[in-house]
Amino acid sequence: MQSDACSSPPPCEGLLRRPRFPILTLDEAKLTPALGYVFDKKWIDPRESLVSILWKLKVANALSGVAVMRLMRLDIDPYESLPPKRGFIDVVRLNEALGLPTKSLHMALIEETNRRRYSEVFRYCHFCMVRGYHSLLHQLETASRCPAHRCPVESACRQCGHEAPYCLNVQLLEAPHRCAHCHAFYGNRAWRPDRPRPMRPDQRIAFARSYFEQGLGCRSHG
């Protein structure tokens, strides 16, 4: 027989309460987090391509490829391909989301001319990709070597041989710094926002010199 003093304890209030998590509010008009994205301007190196910038944005914020595609334009099907060229990307929208100057975003986009052609397949320097870096200079058909490392630029994945088209699409953005076909890293290492590796001064000079030699610095964009 139980003692009168013994009774079942009341249920713990803490167990009945639902755990509280921060609520990510959305700006429905823009389909972006109202509080903004995690993005540090220091992650970006000179003459970095838009593909490389978006890969870092995706990794730092754990975004889906669809979410990243919608950042560039709202009036497109995110599953279609979008060329990383001037006139196709909403630079103002990207400026608001990333906080990068519009001039830097313009420099990250292709502007084709009669005397300058870009490869239609993704080309990279293995050693630059170790740092998570890709430049438009790697895409130039007239540039067979990386300006900083002087090694041949590559287009095929070293593991499966796949060549990815140089265009923005969900498949490419879902595999940051990796082959979209087999997911092997182009640089044998994952880029991490908490461990960025700054570009060396001599490499900055090499990219800047090549940028102007190729005529990419002739025009200024605000």
N, C-alpha and C positions, 0 to 999 in steps of 0.2 A: 504494500500500500504506500502510495506516495505521500510525502509530507505536504501539509497545506501550504508550506512556504515554497514548495517547488512548483514552478509553473513554466510553461514554454516561453522563452524570451520573445519579445516583440521583434518583428522583422527589422533588420538593419536598414535605416533610411538610405544609407549610402549605396546599398545594393539595389534599391528600388529606383534610384535616380539614374537617368540615362547619362552616359559620359558626354561631356561637353567638348566639342571640337570647333576649331575656328571655321567659320563659314566663308567660303570664297564667293563673294558677290560678283555678278557679271553685269557688264554694261551690255544690255540686250541689243542696243543699236549698233554696237561694234563687235559683239561676240568676243570680247577680251576681258580679263579680270579687271574689275574696277580699281583695285589697289595696285595694278601694274605687274610687270614681270621682274624677276630677278635677273639683272644684267649689269655687268660692270664694263665700262668703256676700256678698262685696262686689259681686258681679254683680247681686244682687237689689235692686230698688228698692221703696219702700213701696207697698203695695196692688197688687202685681203679681199677675197671674192665674197659675193653675197651667199653663195652656197656654204662656204666655211663659216660665215657669221651666223647663218640660220642653224647650222649644226650645233654651234655652241649655245644658242638660245634654247634649242630643243633639249639638250643634255641638262643644262642648268635648271630648267623648269619642268622636266619630265613631260614635255608636251607630245601630243600625237602628231603624226605627219599632217593630218587633216587640219588641226588647229594652226600649224605653222603656215600651211597654204592659205588659209583664210586671212592671215595677217597681211598678205601681200595684195589681195584684192577680194572684195566681197561678192563681186558680180561674176565669179567663175565657178565652175564645178571643181571642187578640190581634188578630184580624182583624174582630172585632165592635166596635161603637161603645160608648164608655163616657161617660156624662154627667159633666162635671166638677163634681159636686155632693157635698155632705157626705153621708156614708152609703154612697156608691158607691166611694170611694177608700180604700185601706188607708194611712192617714196614718202609722201606726207604721212600716210598711215603707219609705215614702218618707223618713221621718225618719232611719232607719238608713242609707239609701243616700246621701242628700244632706247630712245633718248640719244641716238647717235646723230651727229650733224647730217643734214641732207647732202652736203658736199661729199662726205665720206661714203654715203649710200650710193650716190651717183657714180663715184669712182669704183664701186664694187660691181657695177653693172657693165655689160658689154655695149659698146657703141661701135658698130661695124662701119668701115669706110672702104672705098675702092682699093686703098693700099694696105689695108690691115684686115686680116681674116683670122677667125678663131676656129679651133677644132670643134666638131660637133660631138666628139666623145670626151668624157671626163679625163683630163690628163693631170698628173700629179708628180711631185718630187717625194720619194720615199722618206727622206730625212726631214723634210718640212712637215710631212704628215705625222711624224713621231711627236711633233709639237702641236698637232691639230691645226696646221696652217695650210691654206691653199690660196693661191693668187691668180688673178686674171692673166698674169704674165706666163703662167704655166699652160694656159689655153691657147696662146698665140701659135699659129702654125709656123711662123718664122723662128720661134724659140725652141730649139731642140734640147737645151740644157737649162737647169735651174740657175738663175742668176747668183744665188748665194752659195750653193754647194757644187756647182759646175758638173753635176751628174746628169745623165740623160733623163728627161721627163718620161714617165711611163703612162700607159693607158690601160693595160690589161692587169687584172688582179693577179698577184703572184701565186695565189693558191688555185684558182679555178680558171683563170684566163678570161673572165668576163670583162667586156668593155661597156661601161655605162654611158648612156647618152648624157650630154651636158645640158640638162634641162631640169627645171624644178618640178618634182612630182612627189606623191606620197611615198612611193617605193624608195626614192633616193633619200628623202628626209627622215625616213624611219630607220635608216642605217647610218648614223653619223660617223664619218671618218672610216667607214667600212665599205666593203663590196656589197652592193644591194642584192647580189645573187647568192653568195655563200656566207656573207657576213664576216669574212676575214678582214682584219684591220689593214688598211693601206700602209700604216706606219708601225705595225706590230705593237701598238700601245693605244690605250683609250685616253682621250683628253678629259681632264677633270677640272672643274671650275675652282676647286680649292687648292689645286696644285698647278697653276699656270706656269709655263716656262717662257720668260721674256725673250724676245728676239735679240741676238747679239748686235752690238753697234755696227760691226763690219757687214753683217748680213742686211741690216737696215739700209746701209749705204749702197750695197750691191743692188737691192731691189729698187731703190730710188733712182739710181743711175740708169738701170735698165728700163724703168718706167718712162723716163724722159727720152731715152734713146729710141724707144719704140713710138714716140709721139703721143703717148697717152696723157702727158701733162700739159698739152698745148692749150686745152680749154679749161675754163674755170666754171664750176657750177655752184650756185648758192643753195 
